[in-house]
């Protein structure tokens, strides 16, 4: 670990020449090749570094040139054996140095016990003048290089462990003083900057990465969550609607997260100056505790920049600006004696939620081998492996650890278990044949963090405020997600004895709660706002406010409040004490562009308000004038081709609907048919009254046949109550749909429970399943809902509608004569009405 005095000096971007010593910072390489610049842990280990993130395939060499005086030099590399905390005798991430085209013999990246350290690479003769240097990755498993030192000093300890002065003595970039400096370019920061800019403020938006969006970017791939545009201020969320991705789902393809739309909205605002790759690591305050300026280091060039502003907004998630400015903050859980929260622990602790290292896999036509390596966990087995094509939100490490100080350890453990799990599934799993042609497509190296510092404001939102609907006079945007707190899966649940790497979610439904404005500014730094997961809430209340749609609306509010500060020359606190009505007026009006934008209604939840979904989502979505729907299903979806078109026509909309149909077809069979390009389907199509029916159709050809707006899937009814039958088959079907019909929304039909006379639901029958009609539906609802939620998909609630019809009494709408599983005419009518309401709005 570098000394603290090195922090400011460690970001040099080119060459450092000191007598016969030359140090080359890895991030300064002229060509990174296949290596990536990892900037997440700069404040802990001292620098950005290059990472060979090839997911098991060696990446292309990083290359650069440098000038030397010539002669014999000792070569040292600052690197890390990242797997040694779990396997101290072996190491992943091995690489070699190549100097002037010659590989040095020593293997690097496998020394040490998990600390960053300087390792002797070799002795080498350099030419006088220009020389070449390359980093040659050997295994693709996240080898890492901070810096390389060439020195003639035979004992360079003092040189290596001392401060590294910057190679470029650059004057700070001259910038004007801004009205508002927003640090953090996630969803909260984006909305803050746009809101403030549209209200006339000059805004600096400072982001430490090369893309915007934070956890909703292609780097981390978490979809937006919670409702937007709700009372008491329905216009909050308008800015978010302008750039929020159209599709939901975690760990999906990079395109789903629409990084370009986020960048475009910022570039369109003339009052915003965007600064990418700027890591803020310093704050200057005056005698009154006001922030005068923040200092950043460019993660590519090492050049320092100073941002002066009247007010500042901490949208970093980790509360970095507030921490550096001396703001009051909290980490971990409060004691029950402090907050009187029913679910708080008896004693305060440092327990936090964890960070997700998500991943996905899919089919490949090339080499799909993924061998087990000695450093991988040998505790993954048939019982505890994750035999899926995705590691979603529940793939979560570090719960209870210090998310900031131990951030690199937590991320690395997430990588370790992802690789170890995939190696087991590929090589040792009893159904490994199902994964023979699958490869890892993406593994995040940027961890999606949920919780760290929370900056304290004049109001601290807690569980009691939410439970008791203790609305405050300064309520702003409505938080709507459940109080969703994660905890690690136990050894009994996971069948895994090591450090947990998957989590459970505990959810408490709430009524929509307007977040008090006093949660959005610091109680002791006079000119500091905050928006995002670092606002003033308890650990428990963070369970609902941490969702990114809620963050975006917070940002809109903060931008409005900042405009009032400029207008009156006042502080954020003064907005509450003296100008609250003015803020309310701005929140009522909103700062959207006034255009209609597609609603992003994925990843929303049930609420204690029974009408919230119907009132604020379904009813507010207009009927679409035309829709193209392809069903990949079986007999439980087939009637829709006949029953839905008349309803659509009566509603004045045009419908082109087709059904790919095999009786009793399961998701597993669909997936295998996709692999084999099997021509096994009956196709029925109704294109606005024009009918088609033929046999021997293939899924692939029909996905490509038209530009479908919606593609529906469902599990076979006899499997639909068994959650284990959905995976990995459902993910394979989804992957094929997204490959061939990327424009289509994927929707899941919830099937229904059988007529009570079905033998499988009657005690004493040989094929009795062990439960009755109501229990069958309850299991279907849970299995389908869980599958869809984890993938950010909407559900057509046919099963729920059938169950509601049964509750009214009268003949069952399922069953006709000896048929106890299919809908009768009354049931088919209900099904069509549910499809119309779900798909056409």
N, C-alpha and C positions, 0 to 999 in steps of 0.2 A: 504494500500500500504506500502510495506517495505521501510525503509529508504535507501538512496543510499548507506550508509556504509555497508548495509547487502548484497549487490549484490554478492561480492566475497565469502561470507560466507554461502550463502543460499543453496549451492549445496551439502551439506553433504549427504553421501549415507548410512551410517549405524546409529550408535547411538551416541548421544552427552550426556555425563554425566557431570553435574555440581552440586556438592553437592547432594541435594535431588531432582534434576531435571534431567529428561531424555527426550530428544526430538528425535522423530523418523521421519526422512524424508520419505514421502510416496513412492518416487521412489526407496527407499532402501529396500522395502518389499521383502522378499525372494520369494514370489509367488504373482504375480500380479493378478492371477485369470483371470476374464474377463475384468479387468480395463486396460486402456492403458496409456502410459507415454506421456503426452502432453508437448512439449518443445518449442512451438512457441512463448511464451510470457515471456520468462525468463528475458529479459532485462527490461520489464515493471513491472512485479509483483514479480520478485526476484528469481524464482526457477522453475524447472520442477514440474509437479503435476500429480497425477493419476486421470483419467477421466473415469467415468462409462458410456461408449458410447454404450448403448444397443439398441438404436433406439426404445425405448418404452418397451423393455423387460429387466428386471433386470439381471445384469451380475453376474457371479460367484464371490465369496468373494476374496478379496486380503488378504493374510495372512503373518504374520511374527512372530518371537519370539524376546524377549528382556529380559534383566536381570535387576532386581530391588533389592533394599535393604530390601524391605518388609514394609508393613504398609499401612496407608491411604494416598491417593494421590488425588489431584484435576486433572481432565482430561480436556485438552483444545484441540481444533482442529482448524487449520487455513483452512478456506473454504470460499465459496462465494455463494450467492443467485443470480444465473446468470440471471434469468428471471425478477428480480425486476425492471430494467429500464423500462420495459413495463407493468408489473403487480406488483406493490410494495407490495400488501397485500398477495400474494400467491407465491409459489416457486416450481420450478422443481428441479430435481436432489437431492432428499432426500435420506438419508442413516443413518445408525446407526453404532456405534462402538460395537464390541464384544470383551470383555476382558475375557480371560480364559474360553471361551465358553459361557459367559453370556452377552446377549445384554444389553447395557446401555439404559435406558428408553428415553432419550432425542432424539427427531428428529433433524437431522442436515442437513445443506445444504439449509435451507429456512430462514436464518436470514440475516439481513442487507439490504442495499439499493444498492447492486451491487458492493460493494467494497470487497476486500479481508480482512478478519478480523478473529481474534481469538474468538471462541465461546466456552463457558463452556459446556462440554458434561455431566459431572456428577462427583461425588466423588466415588472412588473405592478403594477397598483393594487389594493390590498386594502381591503375595507370595515372599518370599526371594529366589532369584535365578531366574530361567527361568519362564517367563510368555508368554502367547500367545495374539496376537492382530489381529483382522480382521476388514476389511471395508465391511459392508453388505449393498449393494445397494438395494433400495426399488422400484425404478421405471424405471431404464434404461435410464433416460433422462439427462445424462451428469452431474451427481453429481461430485464434484471435491474436492480433498483433497491435501493440500500442505504438512502439517506436523501435528503430534500429540505430545502433551507435557504432561508428567506426572510430577507433582511437589508437594512437601509438603509445598511449600510457599503459604500461604493463600491469598496473594496479589501479584501475579506474573507479574504484568504489566511490570515492568522493564525487566524481563526475556523474556517475550513474544515479546516485542517491541525492544529489543536490538539485537545486532548482534548475529547470531548463528554460533559459531566457528565450523570448520569442525571436523567431528568425527575421521577422519584418517589424521594424520599429515604426509602426504606422500611427499617424495622428488619428484620433477618433473621427469617424465620418461626420462632417458638419451637418447637423439636422436642426430644423426649427423646433421651437417649443410647441408641443401638441396640446390640444385641449384635453385629450384623453389618450392614455397609453393602455392598451389591452394586451396582457401577456397570456398567451395560450390560444392556439388556433383550433380548438375543438368546437363542438356545436355551440357551447355557451359563448366562447370568444367570438365566433362568427356572427352570432345574432347580436351580441353587444356592439360590435364594431359597426355593423350595418345600421342598427337602430340609431346609434349616436350620429353616424355620418349623415343619415337622412334628416336628422334634426339640426344639421348645420355645424357639427363639431369637426375639428380636424383630429383625425384618429391615426395612431400608430398601432398596427396589429403585428405582434411579435410572436413568432412560432418557432419552436426548436427543431422541427422536422421539415422535410422538403414537401410534404403534402398537408392539406388542411383536413379537419374532421375528427382528429383525435381517435377515440375508440370506434367511431363510425367511418374511419378511413379504410382504404384497401390494405393498410399495414396491419390493422388489428381485426377488423371485420365483425363488429358487433352492430346489430341493427338498432334502429331507433325504437324506443318503447314509451308507453303511456299515451294518454289522450292529450290533444291540444285544442285550442279554440273553444274553451268551455267558459261558462259563467264563473266568476262575476264579470270577467272581461273577455268576451268571446273573440276579440280581435288579437289577443295575445296568441301567437302561433302563426300569424300571417307571414312573417319573415321566414320562419322555418319551412313553411309550405312551399316557398320559392325554390329551395334547393334540397329538401329532404329526398333521399332516394325513393324511387317508385316501388321498389321491391323490398321485402323483409328477408329475414333469415340471417343467422350467424354462420361464419366460416364458409361463405359461399365464394363464387368467383369474384375477382377483383372488380370487374365492371359493375357488379351490383351496387357498389357503394358510391359510384358516380363522383369520384374526386374532382372531375373537371367542372361539375356544376358548382361545387363549393368554391373553387377558385374563380369561376366566372362571376359569381355574385359579388365577390370582393373587388375584383378588377373593374367591375361596372360602376363602383362608387368612387366618384372623383375626390371625396374627402378622406379616403382611406389610403394610407401608405402601408404596403405589406412588406414585412421583413421575414423571409423564410430562413431556416437553418441558423437561427440566433438563439443561443442558450443563455437565459438570464441567470447570472450567478452573483450579482452584487446589487445592493440598494443603498442609496445615500439619503439620509433623513436630516432634517434641521432640528433646532433646539425644541421646537414644538412637537416633534415626532412626525411631522408631515414628510411624505416621500418627495424628494426633490428630483431624483432621477433613478433609473435602473440601468445597470451595465450588463451588456451581453457579450458573448464570445461567439464568433462565427464558427460553426462546427466543421467547416471545410477549409477556411483560410486562417483561422486563429486571430483574425483582426477584431479588436474590441470596438464596441459602439455604445454610446451613451444616449439614453432616451430621456429627455426632460418633458414633463407634462404638468398640467394643473391637477389632474386627478388620474388615478391608476385603477385598473381592474385586474384582480387575480383570478384568471380562468385556467390556471395550471393543473387543477385537480389536486395536486399535492400541497397547495397553499404556499408555494415557494416564495412568492413576493412578500406575502404577509410574514412568513417565518423570518426572512432576511431583514424585514423592516421592524421586527420586534413585536409583531401583532400577537395578541393573546390567541392561543390555539389549544386544541385538545386532540389526542389520539387514543384509540381504544374505547373501552366501555365505561360509562359512568356507573357508580354505585347506586343502589336503590335509595340509599339515604340522601343522595344528592338530588335526585330527580323525582323520586316517588313513582317511577315508571313501574308498572306491574311486572314487566318482563326483564327488568334490569337485574344484574347479578348483585349479590350481597356486598361484594367488594369490587372496587374499580380494578380494571386490569388493562393490558395492552392488546387484547384480542381484537383483531380486525377481520373483515372478509378478505378473500384472497385475490389472486390475479390469474387470469385465464391465458394459457398458451394454446390457442385453438389450432386445428389442422383439418385438412380434408384430403381425400384420396379419390381416385377414379380410374377408369379403364385406360390402358395404353396399348399401342400396337408394337412398342419396342420392348426392351429388356425391363422386366418388372421385378427382378430379383432384389431382395433386401436382406442381406445376411445378418445373423446375430453376431454381435461383437463382444469381446470379453468384458468391456466396461459397462455393458447394458445390465439392467436389473434382471436377475435370474429368478425373481419372485413373481413374475407375471406368468399365469398359468391358465388352464382351461376354465377354472371357476371365476377368476377375477379379470380376465382380459376384456377389452372392449372391442368386440368383433363388428365394428361399424366402419363406415366410410367417412366419418366425421368426428372430431373432438369439439363439442359445442361448449356452451357456457359452463356446464357442470364439470368440465375438464379444468379444475381450479386448484392451484397450488398456493402454499404459503399462508393458509388461514391461521391467524394467531401470531405470525411472525411480523417483524418490523418491515412494512412494505417499502420503506425508503432505504433504510440502512442495509437491509438484506435483499434488496431488489434484484441484484444479479444472481444471487443464489436461488431465489424463487423462480426467476425466469429459466435458469439453467435446469432446475429440477423438472419444470414443465417440459422442456425439451427432452430430457433424459427419459421420462416416462412415456412420452409420445413415441420416441424411437424404439424403446424397449417393447412397448405394446405392439407396435406395427411389426417388429421383427418376430415376435411370437406368433401373431396371426398369420404371417406369411410362411413361417417355417414349421411351426409345431402344433398349430390349432387343428382340431379334429376335422374342421370344415375348411381347411386351408385351400382346397381346390376352388372354392368359391372366390378366392382372392388372388388366384394365380395370375390373372392379367391386370391386377390393380397395382397402382403405385401411389406414393405420396405426391400430391400435386402442390400442396402448400402447407407450410408449418410457420406460424407466426414467430418471429424473433423479437417483436415488440409485444411485451406482455400487456394484456388488458386489465389494468388495475381498477379495483372497485372502491377502495377506501384507504385513506391515510390521514393527513392532517385535516382538521375542521377548524376554520377560523371563527372566532367568537364575535358575535355582534351584540347589539343592544337587546336582542331577543333570541332565545335559544329554543327552537321548536323541539317538542318532545312527544312521546307516545300519548300522554294524556291529552294534549291539545288535539291530536288527531282522533283519538277515541271519543272524546267528549264533544267534538265539534265546537271547540272553544275558539270560534272565529275572532280574529283581531281586526281592529279598525283599519289597519294598513295592509290587509290581505291583497295579494297580487294574483299571480297565475295559480291555477289549481293543480296541485299534485294529486294524481289519481291511481298510481300503481299501488299494489298492496304494500304493507310493511314487509318487505321481502329481505330476510336476513339469511345468509348462507352459513353453513357449518359443515365441517368435513364429514364425509361418510365414515361410519365406524368400521372397525375391522370385521364385525359380524355382517354388516351390510355389504361391504365391498369385497369380503373374502381376501383381504390384503392386509398383511401385518406391518408393512413399512409405513413411512410417512405418507399421509393421505394425499391423493392427487385428484380426487373427484369429490364433489360436494352435493349436499342436499339444500333445498330451499324451503324455509319456513315462511308461510304467507298469512298475513292477517288483512282481510278486506277492510277498506276504509270508505267513508264518504269522500267525495272530492273536497280537498282542503286548500284554501287560498294561502300560499306561503307569505308570511308577513314580510313587508319591505325591510323591517329592521334586522332580518336575517341576512341581508345582502350587503351590509357594510360593516367594517371593523369597529369595534367599540373603543379601541385605543389608538388606532392610526387614523388621523382625522380625514385623510383624503384617499382612503382605500375602499373600493367596492370589491365584492366577490360574486361570482356566478359559477354554478357547476356543483360538483360534489364536495367542494370545500367550504360551503356556506355554513351558517351558524345553526347547527342542529345537533341533537344527540346521536349516538351510534344507532339507536333503535329508529329514530325518525329518519336517519339517512336511508333506511331501507326503502322508503317511498320516494324521497327527493332525488335519488341518485340516477334516475332515468333520463336519457338524453333529450327527449322531447321537452321534459320539464326544464332541463338546463337551458335549452334554447329560449324558452319563454322567459326564464329568469334574465337571460342576456338582453332580451328586448326591453324588459323593465329597467335594467341598470342603464342601458343607453338612454332611455327617457329621463331617468333621474339625473344622469350626468349633464343632459341638456339644461335641466332646471338649475343645476349648480353653476353652469356657465352664465345663464341668464341673470341670476341673482348674486353671483359671486359668493355662493354659500357652500357649506360642506354637505356631504351625504346625509349626515344626521339632521341638518337643518331642513332638508327636504321633508323629513317626517314631522319635525316639530312646527314648521312654518309654511310648507308648500305642498301638503299632502293632497289637497283638492286639485292642485294643478297636475300632480302625478296621476291622479285618478282620471282626470280628463284626457290625458295622453294615452293611458291604458285603454280607455273606452274607444278612442279613435283608432289607435294602432298605427303602425308605420309600414304596413305592407305596400306593395306596388299597385294595389287596386285591381290586379288581374286575377282571373280564375286559374287555380292550379290543381292538378290532380291530388286528391286526398290520399294521405298515407295512413290507412286504417289498420295496417298490420301491427301485430305485437301490442294489442290492447287487452285489458282484462275485465273480468266481471267486477262489479262494485257493489257496495251496500246500497247505492242508489239503483233500484231495480230498473229504472228507465234510461239510465245513462247511455247504454249502447244503442238502443232503438231511437232515442230522442236526438242524440248528438252525432251519431254516425250513420246508421241505416237510413233514417228519415231525411237526413240532410244531403244524401247522395242522390243526384238526379238520375232518372232513368236514362240509360245510354240509348242512342238512336239505333245502334246496330251492334251485333255481337256475334263473334265466331267462336263456337265451343266444340272442343273435341273431348269425348269421354273415353278413357282407357279403363274398362271395367268388366262387368259381368251382368247377370240377369237383374241385379238390384239397381242398375242405372239404365238399363235398356228401355224401359217404358218412357223415359223422359223424351226420347226422340219423337214419340207420338203425342205425349200429353203437354209438353211445354210450348211447342209452336203456336197452338191456338191462343194460349194465354198471352204470349208475346205479341201476337198480331193484334189482340184486343187492346193491348197497352200501347199500340202504335209504334212498335219497334220491330226491326228486321232481325231475323234469327237464322243463322247458318249453323246447324248442330249435327254432329256425327258421333256415332258410337262404335268403337272398336270393342268387340264383344266375344267372350268365350264363357260359356256357362260355368259357374263356380270357380272362376279363375282367381287365383291368389296373387298377391304382390310378388311372391317368389316366382311363380310361373311367368308373370309378365317380365320380370327381370331376366330370367333365363331365355325367354323368347327374344328379348332385345339382344342378348349376347349372341344368340344363334341366328339372328335375323329371320326368325321363323314366320312362315306365312300361314298362320293358324286362325286368323280372326275373321269373323263375319263383320262386315261394315254396313251400317245403316246410316243414311244421311238425309236430312231434310233441310234444303237450302231455300228458305222462304217459300216453301210449298213444293219445290222441285225435289222429288224423291229419288234415292238411289239405294240399291241393296246388292251386295255381292260378297263372295267368299274369297278365302285365301289372301287376305290383306296382311300387311306387315306394319308394325308400330312405326318404324323409321320412315317408311314412305309416306304414311299419313301425317306424321308430325311435320314433314316437309311439304305436304300437299298445299297448305294454305297458311296465311299469316293469322294463326289462331290467337284470339284475345285471351281465352281461358282454356286450360287443359285440366280436366278433373281426374282424380284417381280415387280408389277405395280398396279396402281389404275385402276379401271374400267373407261372407257373413259368418261362416263357421269358424273363422280365425279372428274375426274383428274384435272379439272380447279378450284376446290373448296378446298382450303388448309385445311379447318376444317374437311374434310372427311378422312384425312390421319391419324389423331391421335384420340385415342390412338391405333387404330387398327394396323397401320403399325408397331409400336413398339412391339406389341404382336407377330406378325408374325416374326419379326426380332429376338426376344428373343427365339422363338421356333427353328428357324434355327440355332442359335448359340448354343442352348442346344444339338441338335441332330446332327448337322454338323458343329462343331466348326472350322474345317479346311477350310471351304468354304468362299470365298469372296462373300459378298452380293452386288448385283448390281441392280439398279432401271432402268427399261425401261421408258423413256419419251414417252408418247403416242402423238397422233397428233390431229389436229382439223379436223372437218368433212368437207365433200364436201359442197360448198356454197349453194347447193340446199336443204340441210337438213332443215326441217321445223323449227328446234330449232334455226336456225341461220337466219331466214327470218322474217322481220317485217310483222306484220299483221297476222301471224299464231298464233293459240291459245297457242301453247307450246313454243313460242319465248322466248329465254333466255335473250334478251336485248342487244345482241352484235353479231358481225359477225365472219367470219372465222379467220381473223388475230387476233382479240381480244381474241378469244378462245385459239389460240395457245399461245399468250402472257401470258395468265393466267395459262395455263398448264405449260409453261416453268418456271414461277415464283414459282408455287406451288410445282412442282416436284423438282426443284433446291433447294428450301429452305428446303424441307423435307430431301433430300439427304445430303446437306451440313451440317446440324445440326447433322447428324449421321455419318459423315465421309465416305459416300458411293459414289462410282462412278455412273455415269449415262450413259446409252446407249442412245445417242441423236437421236433417230429415228424421233421424232417430228421435230427437227431442220432440219434434212436431207430432210424430206417431204416438209417443208416450203421453203428450199433452191431450191428444184426442182420446186416448184410452181413459184418462182421468175424468173425462166428462161423462163416461158411462156409455151404454149402448153396445152394439155389436163391434167386435174387434175389426179394425181396418186392415189387419194382416190375416191372410188365410182365405181360401176359397175352395170349398169341398175338401178334398184330401190334401190340398196344398197348405202347409202350415207356415211357410216362410216368406212367400211373396205378398206384395200388397194387392188388395182387391181394388175395385174401381174407386171406392171412397179413399183408400189409402193412396192410390196413384194421383188423385186430385190434390191431396195434401202435399205429396211430394213435389208436384209441378209448381204449386204455389210457393213452397219454400225455395225452390230453385230460382223462380222468378224474382223473389224478394232479395235473395242473396246475390245473384249474379248480375241482375240488371240495375242495381243501385251501387 
